[in-house]
Amino acid sequence: MPVSDQPSTWKRVIVKLSGESLMGPLTHGLHQETVARIARDLASAASLGVEIGVVVGGGNFFRGIQGADKGIERARADSIGMLATVMNALALEQAIEAEGQSARALSAVPMPAVCQPYSRQAALNHLAKSRIVILAGGTGNPFFTTDTGATLRAAELSADAVMKATQVDGVYTADPKKDPTATRYDRLTHDEAINKNLAIMDATAFALARENRIPIIVFSIGEPGAIRGALEGRYRATFVVP
């Protein structure tokens, strides 16, 4: 399994995007300019010769746990959230192809009328053809986050790392937006992140990453070129390594 934490050696990565990262300055939905910027960044990163899978969340439309808080049965709410990720995946697919880069959306929730159902072999086939693969539908099951989905896909597809795009440039000792004294970690181990209770990913996602020795790089998606910059080691980030 992958053990290198040097981006220059990575041949295949899974980029985890939140649904909120696609809404830009809006309060919900898709912000066209932001989606285009992220698509441009993904296409630029792919031009380095790196095979890229993207796991996208759906929080800009609907988040399962929020629906459960409003009285919707949790399993049903999570299913609605999975459908939201498919909407985001289709938008990203079109935006990436508008940049001249081939892409395919695959959904863990089968809906062949709109996109190809996910299978490991299908994803590997598209990656081998230098297509960016957008992996929608989470794990296909309720009660699992898209963070867990990203780590699961990284393990399944033998990815070298999970690149978690966030609103801050790494992992901090506390929320830097609330605590001005918070300091950023350059490097952590999986065990250190778990023991310090750092909210990078949920516990299931972290357990999968640790068990499969998959590095996680946490970086900010807020600037143009962030994904390529993180791959080239030019952007500030935190490495969480085995």
C-alpha positions, 0 to 999 in steps of 0.5 A, spaced: 500 500 500 502 507 499 507 509 504 510 515 500 508 522 503 512 526 497 507 529 492 512 529 487 512 521 487 505 520 487 502 517 481 494 517 483 491 521 488 484 522 490 481 529 491 476 530 497 472 536 495 466 539 500 460 541 497 460 547 500 467 549 496 463 549 490 458 555 492 463 560 492 460 566 495 453 564 495 449 561 501 447 554 497 447 551 490 453 552 485 457 558 483 459 558 476 465 561 477 468 557 483 466 551 479 470 553 473 476 555 477 476 548 481 475 545 474 481 548 471 485 547 477 484 539 476 485 539 469 492 543 470 493 538 476 492 532 471 497 535 466 502 533 470 501 526 469 497 524 475 491 520 475 486 524 479 479 521 482 475 526 485 470 525 491 465 530 492 460 532 498 453 535 497 453 540 503 451 545 498 445 542 496 443 537 502 447 534 508 444 528 511 445 529 518 442 536 517 436 533 514 435 528 520 435 534 525 429 536 521 425 530 522 427 526 516 429 519 518 437 519 518 437 513 512 433 517 508 436 524 509 443 520 507 440 518 501 438 525 499 445 527 501 448 522 496 443 525 490 446 532 492 453 529 490 451 526 484 448 533 482 455 536 484 459 531 480 455 532 473 457 539 474 464 538 475 464 533 469 462 538 465 466 544 467 472 539 467 471 537 460 470 545 458 477 545 460 479 540 454 480 535 460 476 528 459 472 526 465 467 521 467 462 521 473 461 515 476 456 514 482 455 509 487 448 510 487 446 507 480 442 512 476 445 509 469 440 515 465 445 520 468 452 517 469 455 511 469 455 506 476 461 506 480 465 500 480 473 499 481 474 496 474 470 502 471 474 507 475 481 504 474 479 504 466 478 511 466 484 513 470 488 509 465 485 513 460 487 519 463 480 521 465 479 525 471 474 520 475 468 524 479 466 519 484 459 521 487 454 517 491 459 517 497 460 509 499 453 508 496 450 507 504 447 511 509 451 513 515 458 514 512 461 521 510 464 523 504 470 523 507 470 516 509 468 515 501 474 518 499 478 514 504 475 508 501 476 509 494 483 511 495 484 504 498 480 501 493 484 504 487 491 504 490 491 511 490 498 514 493 494 519 497 488 523 499 488 530 498 483 534 503 481 540 500 478 545 506 477 552 507 484 553 511 491 551 509 492 545 513 491 542 520 491 547 526 491 546 534 484 549 534 480 553 529 484 559 526 478 562 525 476 562 532 482 562 536 488 567 533 493 563 537 492 557 533 498 554 530 499 550 524 502 543 524 506 542 518 506 534 519 503 529 523 502 522 524 495 518 523 496 516 531 498 523 533 492 526 529 487 521 533 490 522 540 490 530 539 483 529 537 484 533 531 478 534 526 481 532 520 476 527 518 471 523 521 473 517 525 471 511 520 475 515 515 481 516 519 481 508 521 481 506 514 487 511 512 491 508 518 490 501 516 491 502 509 497 507 510 494 512 506 497 519 507 493 525 507 494 532 505 490 538 508 490 544 504 486 550 502 482 550 496 481 558 496 486 560 491 487 558 484 492 553 482 491 550 489 491 543 487 496 543 483 500 547 487 499 542 493 502 536 488 508 540 486 509 542 494 509 550 493 503 551 497 502 551 505 499 544 507 499 539 513 501 532 511 498 526 515 502 520 514 503 513 517 
